[in-house]
Every structure is written in C-alpha cells, then in structure tokens.
C-alpha cells in the first residue's frame, strides 16, 4: 500500500488521477513571494475551520480528534512520530468530511518529508475540498493551499506532468478573478508540448464533455485509446462522450469495458 493509500484509503482516490497543466517552474525566491501572497490572501485559517467543524461534530467525534491532538501536543522533537500522528489526523478529518482540515495536516507532513509524493497528496486533498465546498472562504483557503502544494511538487520534479495537470485543474475548479482562463491556457500549453500524452488528452476530453464539445472529446480519446486500449479513464469518458452525443450504440462497448476494468 502506498503512502497515499495509507491515509486516503476508501476516499475519493480517483482525484489522484486528475489532470494538470503546465506552467514553467519558478525560481525559489519567486516561489516564496507567491507563497506569501497566497497565504496573506486567505480569508480564514485552519484554526477557524477546526473550531467551526468541531461545533458541528458529535461528542464522540470530538473526543476522537481530541485524543489525536493531545498525542500530537506531547511530541516535541521526534519527526517520525509527528508524521505518523499527522497522518492519523489527516485520515480522521477526511473521514469526518472535512478535506480542508485533512489537507492542512497533509501539508504539515509534506513540509517535514519534502518529497513530491507528499506535496501531491496535500494538493490533491485540498483540491477535493475545493470541489466539495460551497463556502467561499473555505474554497479560497483550499485553492491557495492546493496551488502552493502542487507548485512545491513541481519544483521537486519539473518533469512530472501529473503534478502540472493537477495544478491546472485546480485553477479550472476555482479560476482567479483576474485571470479566469488561466487553467485552460495551462492545459493548452501542455497540449502543445505533449500532444499524445494520455493525462493531457483525457483531461481535455473531460472538459470538452462538460462543455458539450463531444466530437472534440471523442477525437482526443481516440488518440489515447490508439496508444493505450486498456486506459480505464479514456474508455469511461468515451462511453460518456458517445452517449451524450446521442450515439448510445457506439457508447455501449466503451461503457461495458469501463465497468469491466473497474
């Protein structure tokens, strides 16, 4: 079982395969400036989110969280024990339905481990928060933190397209007010650089389906399936694209293959 599965088991792990688009990596000094800007722009902080969440929880749930918080408070210098407790807190908050708080603890893990997988997990968890929350201050908190996490992952491995796809999709989930097309433009840039990349094409196909551009989605998915006939995401999306285009008979084999692979 991977580190991601360790604490996100049974949750929305499909988001690990969300696609992300490329921006060029930034110098460390610029990254620190942007990190500071993002965090200063937050409309809330994790302590406020935790306080509000606890007010909604049962006494039993509060007790479970309290015990973990007490365990964490007793750890002063042992990073291994601290990481283990952070993982338990991240898992607990996720299972309680608070991915924003879970992401905070995942971010604490990433700060200690400082590897691309940990930062990707943190960014993914915050992205789940962006998708699920309808509260503006929570969405902004999670968007800013997701961007920071994915950019940290990219800085450690600039060649990993998945991190870039995840970052772009974060921008499409909650576009910046001053640049609403940012995520789409990142997608287009990655498409130019990686015209046959499965992650890029399936992400663009998914967005095309959402906007009713079914022929474009089908064309991109044909590219993916021509190279990877067993690609689960592409088969499932192809079934959706044909069905929404009113071609149920053509959709059927892809839907059957999608269910079989799943």
The 8 nearest C-alpha neighbors of each residue, nearest first, counted from 0:
[[1, 4, 5, 2, 3, 8, 6, 7],
 [2, 0, 4, 3, 5, 6, 8, 7],
 [1, 3, 5, 4, 0, 6, 117, 116],
 [2, 4, 1, 5, 7, 6, 120, 8],
 [3, 5, 8, 7, 1, 2, 6, 0],
 [6, 4, 2, 3, 7, 8, 1, 0],
 [5, 7, 90, 4, 8, 3, 86, 89],
 [6, 8, 4, 10, 3, 5, 9, 90],
 [9, 7, 4, 10, 6, 5, 12, 3],
 [8, 10, 7, 11, 12, 4, 6, 94],
 [11, 9, 7, 8, 12, 94, 93, 13],
 [10, 12, 13, 14, 9, 7, 127, 8],
 [13, 11, 14, 15, 10, 7, 9, 8],
 [12, 14, 15, 11, 16, 17, 10, 232],
 [15, 13, 17, 16, 12, 11, 123, 127],
 [14, 16, 13, 12, 17, 123, 120, 119],
 [15, 17, 14, 13, 18, 161, 12, 198],
 [18, 16, 14, 15, 165, 19, 164, 13],
 [19, 17, 164, 165, 202, 198, 161, 16],
 [164, 165, 18, 20, 163, 167, 166, 168],
 [21, 164, 19, 163, 167, 186, 185, 189],
 [20, 22, 163, 185, 189, 23, 164, 188],
 [21, 23, 185, 24, 20, 163, 188, 189],
 [22, 24, 25, 21, 157, 153, 163, 154],
 [23, 25, 154, 22, 157, 153, 26, 150],
 [24, 26, 30, 29, 23, 27, 154, 28],
 [25, 27, 29, 28, 30, 24, 154, 31],
 [28, 26, 30, 29, 31, 25, 154, 32],
 [29, 27, 31, 30, 26, 32, 25, 33],
 [28, 30, 32, 26, 31, 27, 25, 33],
 [31, 29, 27, 33, 28, 32, 34, 25],
 [30, 32, 34, 28, 29, 33, 35, 27],
 [31, 33, 29, 35, 30, 34, 36, 28],
 [34, 32, 36, 30, 35, 31, 37, 29],
 [33, 35, 31, 37, 36, 32, 30, 38],
 [34, 36, 32, 38, 33, 37, 39, 31],
 [37, 35, 33, 39, 34, 38, 40, 32],
 [38, 36, 40, 34, 35, 39, 143, 33],
 [37, 39, 35, 40, 41, 36, 34, 143],
 [38, 40, 36, 37, 41, 35, 42, 34],
 [41, 39, 37, 38, 36, 42, 143, 139],
 [42, 40, 38, 140, 43, 39, 139, 37],
 [41, 43, 136, 40, 140, 139, 44, 137],
 [44, 42, 41, 136, 47, 140, 45, 137],
 [45, 43, 46, 47, 48, 41, 42, 140],
 [44, 46, 48, 47, 49, 100, 43, 103],
 [45, 47, 49, 48, 44, 50, 43, 51],
 [46, 48, 50, 45, 49, 44, 51, 43],
 [47, 49, 45, 51, 46, 50, 52, 44],
 [50, 48, 52, 46, 51, 47, 45, 53],
 [51, 49, 47, 53, 52, 48, 46, 54],
 [52, 50, 48, 54, 49, 53, 47, 55],
 [53, 51, 49, 55, 54, 50, 48, 56],
 [52, 54, 56, 55, 50, 51, 49, 61],
 [53, 55, 51, 52, 56, 50, 57, 49],
 [56, 54, 53, 52, 51, 57, 50, 61],
 [57, 55, 53, 54, 60, 61, 52, 58],
 [56, 58, 60, 59, 61, 55, 53, 54],
 [57, 59, 61, 60, 62, 56, 63, 53],
 [60, 58, 62, 57, 61, 63, 56, 64],
 [59, 61, 63, 57, 62, 58, 56, 64],
 [60, 62, 58, 64, 59, 63, 65, 57],
 [61, 63, 65, 59, 60, 64, 58, 66],
 [64, 62, 60, 66, 65, 61, 59, 67],
 [63, 65, 61, 67, 62, 66, 68, 60],
 [66, 64, 62, 68, 67, 63, 61, 69],
 [67, 65, 69, 68, 63, 64, 62, 70],
 [66, 68, 70, 64, 69, 65, 71, 88],
 [67, 69, 65, 71, 70, 66, 64, 72],
 [70, 68, 72, 66, 67, 71, 65, 73],
 [71, 69, 67, 73, 68, 72, 66, 74],
 [70, 72, 68, 69, 74, 73, 84, 67],
 [73, 71, 69, 70, 74, 68, 75, 67],
 [72, 74, 70, 71, 75, 69, 68, 81],
 [75, 73, 71, 72, 76, 81, 77, 70],
 [74, 76, 77, 73, 72, 81, 78, 71],
 [75, 77, 78, 74, 81, 80, 79, 73],
 [78, 76, 79, 80, 81, 75, 74, 82],
 [79, 77, 81, 80, 82, 76, 111, 75],
 [80, 78, 82, 81, 77, 83, 84, 76],
 [81, 79, 83, 82, 78, 77, 84, 74],
 [80, 82, 78, 84, 79, 83, 85, 77],
 [83, 81, 85, 79, 84, 80, 108, 78],
 [82, 84, 80, 86, 81, 85, 79, 87],
 [85, 83, 87, 81, 86, 82, 71, 88],
 [84, 86, 82, 88, 87, 83, 104, 89],
 [87, 85, 89, 83, 84, 88, 90, 82],
 [86, 88, 84, 90, 85, 89, 91, 83],
 [87, 89, 91, 85, 86, 90, 92, 84],
 [90, 88, 101, 86, 104, 92, 87, 91],
 [89, 91, 6, 87, 93, 88, 92, 86],
 [92, 90, 88, 94, 93, 89, 87, 95],
 [91, 93, 95, 101, 97, 89, 94, 90],
 [94, 92, 98, 90, 96, 97, 101, 95],
 [93, 95, 91, 96, 92, 90, 97, 10],
 [96, 94, 92, 93, 97, 91, 60, 98],
 [95, 97, 93, 94, 98, 92, 91, 101],
 [96, 98, 93, 92, 99, 100, 95, 101],
 [99, 97, 101, 93, 128, 100, 102, 124],
 [98, 100, 102, 128, 101, 97, 125, 141],
 [101, 99, 103, 102, 98, 97, 92, 45],
 [100, 102, 89, 98, 92, 93, 99, 103],
 [103, 101, 105, 99, 124, 125, 121, 100],
 [102, 104, 106, 100, 101, 105, 107, 99],
 [105, 103, 107, 106, 89, 101, 102, 85],
 [106, 104, 102, 121, 108, 107, 103, 89],
 [105, 107, 109, 103, 121, 104, 108, 102],
 [106, 108, 104, 110, 105, 109, 103, 111],
 [109, 107, 105, 111, 106, 110, 82, 112],
 [108, 110, 117, 106, 112, 113, 118, 111],
 [109, 111, 107, 113, 108, 112, 106, 118],
 [110, 112, 108, 109, 113, 107, 78, 82],
 [111, 113, 109, 114, 110, 108, 117, 82],
 [114, 112, 109, 110, 111, 115, 117, 118],
 [115, 113, 116, 117, 112, 118, 109, 155],
 [114, 116, 152, 118, 117, 155, 119, 113],
 [117, 115, 119, 118, 114, 120, 152, 3],
 [118, 116, 109, 120, 119, 115, 114, 121],
 [117, 119, 121, 148, 115, 109, 152, 120],
 [118, 120, 116, 122, 117, 121, 149, 123],
 [121, 119, 123, 117, 118, 122, 124, 116],
 [120, 122, 105, 118, 106, 124, 102, 119],
 [123, 121, 145, 148, 119, 125, 124, 120],
 [122, 124, 126, 120, 125, 121, 119, 127],
 [125, 123, 102, 127, 121, 126, 122, 98],
 [124, 126, 128, 141, 145, 122, 102, 127],
 [127, 125, 129, 123, 128, 124, 145, 122],
 [126, 128, 130, 124, 125, 129, 131, 123],
 [127, 129, 125, 98, 126, 131, 99, 130],
 [130, 128, 138, 126, 127, 131, 132, 141],
 [131, 129, 127, 128, 132, 126, 172, 138],
 [132, 130, 128, 129, 127, 133, 98, 138],
 [131, 133, 134, 129, 128, 130, 138, 137],
 [132, 134, 135, 131, 138, 137, 129, 130],
 [135, 133, 137, 132, 136, 138, 139, 129],
 [134, 136, 138, 137, 139, 133, 132, 140],
 [135, 137, 139, 42, 138, 134, 140, 43],
 [138, 136, 140, 139, 134, 135, 141, 132],
 [139, 137, 129, 135, 141, 140, 136, 142],
 [138, 140, 142, 136, 137, 141, 143, 135],
 [141, 139, 137, 138, 41, 143, 142, 136],
 [140, 142, 125, 144, 138, 139, 143, 129],
 [143, 141, 139, 145, 144, 140, 138, 146],
 [142, 144, 146, 140, 141, 145, 37, 139],
 [143, 145, 147, 141, 146, 142, 148, 140],
 [146, 144, 122, 148, 142, 125, 147, 143],
 [147, 145, 143, 149, 144, 148, 150, 142],
 [146, 148, 144, 150, 145, 149, 151, 34],
 [149, 147, 122, 151, 145, 118, 150, 146],
 [150, 148, 152, 151, 146, 122, 147, 166],
 [149, 151, 153, 147, 152, 148, 146, 154],
 [150, 152, 148, 154, 149, 153, 147, 118],
 [153, 151, 115, 149, 155, 118, 150, 154],
 [154, 152, 157, 150, 156, 155, 151, 162],
 [153, 155, 151, 152, 156, 157, 150, 24],
 [154, 156, 152, 153, 115, 157, 151, 114],
 [157, 155, 153, 158, 154, 159, 152, 115],
 [156, 158, 153, 159, 154, 155, 24, 160],
 [159, 157, 156, 160, 153, 162, 161, 163],
 [158, 160, 161, 157, 156, 162, 153, 163],
 [161, 159, 163, 162, 158, 164, 19, 20],
 [160, 162, 164, 163, 159, 19, 18, 165],
 [163, 161, 165, 164, 160, 159, 19, 149],
 [164, 162, 19, 20, 21, 166, 160, 161],
 [19, 20, 163, 165, 18, 161, 167, 166],
 [19, 166, 164, 18, 162, 168, 163, 167],
 [165, 167, 19, 163, 169, 164, 168, 149],
 [166, 168, 20, 19, 182, 170, 164, 169],
 [169, 167, 171, 165, 170, 19, 166, 172],
 [168, 170, 166, 172, 167, 171, 165, 126],
 [169, 171, 182, 174, 167, 168, 173, 172],
 [170, 172, 168, 182, 174, 169, 173, 167],
 [173, 171, 169, 170, 168, 174, 130, 129],
 [172, 174, 170, 171, 169, 175, 142, 129],
 [175, 173, 179, 170, 171, 172, 176, 178],
 [176, 174, 178, 179, 177, 173, 170, 181],
 [175, 177, 178, 179, 174, 173, 180, 181],
 [176, 178, 175, 179, 174, 180, 181, 173],
 [179, 177, 175, 181, 180, 176, 174, 182],
 [178, 180, 174, 175, 181, 176, 177, 182],
 [181, 179, 183, 178, 182, 184, 174, 171],
 [180, 182, 184, 183, 178, 179, 185, 170],
 [183, 181, 167, 170, 171, 185, 184, 180],
 [182, 184, 186, 180, 185, 181, 187, 171],
 [185, 183, 187, 181, 186, 182, 180, 188],
 [184, 186, 20, 188, 182, 21, 183, 187],
 [187, 185, 20, 183, 189, 184, 188, 190],
 [188, 186, 190, 184, 189, 185, 183, 191],
 [187, 189, 185, 191, 190, 186, 184, 192],
 [188, 190, 192, 186, 191, 21, 187, 20],
 [189, 191, 187, 194, 193, 188, 192, 186],
 [192, 190, 188, 189, 193, 194, 187, 186],
 [191, 193, 189, 190, 194, 188, 187, 196],
 [192, 194, 190, 196, 195, 191, 189, 199],
 [195, 193, 190, 191, 196, 192, 200, 189],
 [196, 194, 193, 197, 222, 200, 223, 199],
 [195, 197, 193, 199, 198, 194, 200, 223],
 [198, 196, 200, 223, 199, 201, 195, 222],
 [199, 197, 201, 200, 196, 18, 202, 161],
 [198, 200, 202, 196, 197, 201, 203, 190],
 [199, 201, 203, 197, 202, 198, 219, 204],
 [202, 200, 204, 198, 203, 199, 197, 205],
 [203, 201, 205, 199, 204, 18, 200, 198],
 [202, 204, 200, 206, 205, 201, 207, 199],
 [205, 203, 216, 201, 207, 202, 206, 200],
 [204, 206, 202, 208, 203, 207, 201, 209],
 [205, 207, 209, 203, 208, 204, 210, 202],
 [206, 208, 212, 204, 210, 216, 209, 205],
 [209, 207, 211, 205, 206, 210, 213, 212],
 [208, 210, 206, 207, 211, 205, 212, 204],
 [211, 209, 207, 208, 212, 206, 213, 205],
 [210, 212, 208, 213, 209, 207, 243, 244],
 [213, 211, 207, 215, 208, 210, 214, 216],
 [212, 214, 216, 215, 208, 240, 211, 244],
 [215, 213, 217, 216, 212, 218, 240, 244],
 [216, 214, 218, 213, 217, 212, 219, 207],
 [215, 217, 204, 213, 219, 214, 207, 218],
 [218, 216, 220, 214, 215, 219, 221, 213],
 [219, 217, 215, 221, 216, 220, 214, 222],
 [220, 218, 222, 216, 221, 217, 200, 204],
 [219, 221, 223, 217, 222, 218, 233, 224],
 [220, 222, 224, 218, 219, 223, 225, 217],
 [223, 221, 219, 225, 220, 224, 218, 226],
 [222, 224, 220, 197, 221, 225, 226, 227],
 [225, 223, 228, 227, 221, 226, 222, 220],
 [224, 226, 222, 223, 227, 221, 228, 220],
 [227, 225, 224, 223, 228, 222, 197, 195],
 [226, 228, 224, 230, 229, 225, 223, 197],
 [229, 227, 224, 230, 225, 226, 223, 234],
 [230, 228, 227, 231, 224, 234, 260, 233],
 [229, 231, 227, 233, 228, 232, 234, 224],
 [232, 230, 234, 233, 229, 257, 235, 260],
 [231, 233, 235, 234, 230, 236, 201, 257],
 [232, 234, 236, 230, 231, 235, 220, 237],
 [235, 233, 237, 231, 253, 236, 232, 257],
 [236, 234, 257, 238, 232, 237, 233, 254],
 [235, 237, 239, 233, 238, 234, 240, 232],
 [238, 236, 240, 234, 239, 235, 233, 241],
 [237, 239, 250, 254, 253, 235, 236, 241],
 [240, 238, 236, 242, 237, 241, 243, 235],
 [239, 241, 237, 243, 213, 242, 238, 236],
 [242, 240, 250, 244, 246, 238, 243, 239],
 [241, 243, 247, 239, 245, 246, 244, 250],
 [242, 244, 245, 240, 241, 239, 246, 213],
 [243, 245, 241, 242, 246, 240, 213, 214],
 [246, 244, 242, 243, 247, 241, 240, 248],
 [247, 245, 241, 242, 249, 244, 248, 250],
 [246, 248, 242, 250, 249, 245, 251, 241],
 [249, 247, 251, 250, 246, 252, 242, 241],
 [250, 248, 247, 246, 251, 241, 252, 253],
 [249, 251, 238, 241, 247, 248, 242, 253],
 [250, 252, 254, 248, 253, 249, 255, 247],
 [253, 251, 255, 254, 250, 256, 249, 238],
 [252, 254, 238, 256, 234, 255, 251, 250],
 [255, 253, 238, 257, 251, 256, 252, 235],
 [254, 256, 252, 258, 257, 253, 251, 259],
 [257, 255, 259, 253, 254, 258, 260, 252],
 [256, 258, 235, 254, 260, 255, 259, 234],
 [259, 257, 261, 255, 256, 260, 254, 235],
 [260, 258, 256, 261, 257, 255, 254, 231],
 [259, 261, 257, 258, 256, 231, 229, 255],
 [260, 258, 259, 257, 231, 256, 235, 232]]
